[in-house]
């Protein structure tokens, strides 16, 4: 029995492979034959689900609020709650000066949120589980806040790396550390989001493999349910973490001096 369990988790049987926990992250053409090459212009499962996330954002903020009723509908209430939540986050972290960038941050938050939650649907694909997607988002944040920093502050933006409060002999060392830390931001920003989603989805698939063993199937169902519930929380938390880090980086660009 133990040997069978290990074989199922690893995806192997004497007859061949049963399942692969990471198959769900494979990018495939939406049209055509399985195994067809995926080029930059190919409409893939990733393209489809990113488009679905964008449509959900439009549906919530544009279609859901078009009536602007005094007594809001459920969709309008949800849109207003999300709007107020993100608006307060931006204001609290960056100050009044950062509110001009609120539409950008709001769009980022909702796109990531919907991508994460749509990926929890059966047979769906999670675009934000791919480092290629999260890296583009993180690089976009990195480049944008860096440009804002130099446009608004000029060379004074470099004061972000120079800690005046530190002893003079330590300042060059701290400056080097700060520069390295600054350029590592898009790496940690992207890996944190993708890594958490990959881990959760893979664990669900691994425990699903145990469901084929009669003696372990009840425990497998309980474990899958628990992990799925955790993933519902993680999907929202990771969207929040990505967004609040964006706000923190924007604050550094607007107010670079320590």
Secondary structure, DSSP 4 states (H G I P E B T S, - for coil): -HHHHHHHHHTEETTEE---TTGGG---BSSS-TT----TT--BHHHHHHHHHHHHHHIIIIITTSS--SS--HHHHHHHHHHHHHHHHHHHHH-GGGGGGHHHHHHHHHHHHHHHHHTTSTT---GGGSHHHHHHHHHHHHHHHHHHHHHHHGGGGGGGG--TTS-HHHHHHHHHHHHHHHHHHHHHHHHHHHHHHHHHHHHHHHHHHHTTSHHHHHHHHHHHHHHHHHHHHHHHHHHHHHHHHHHHHHHHHHS---
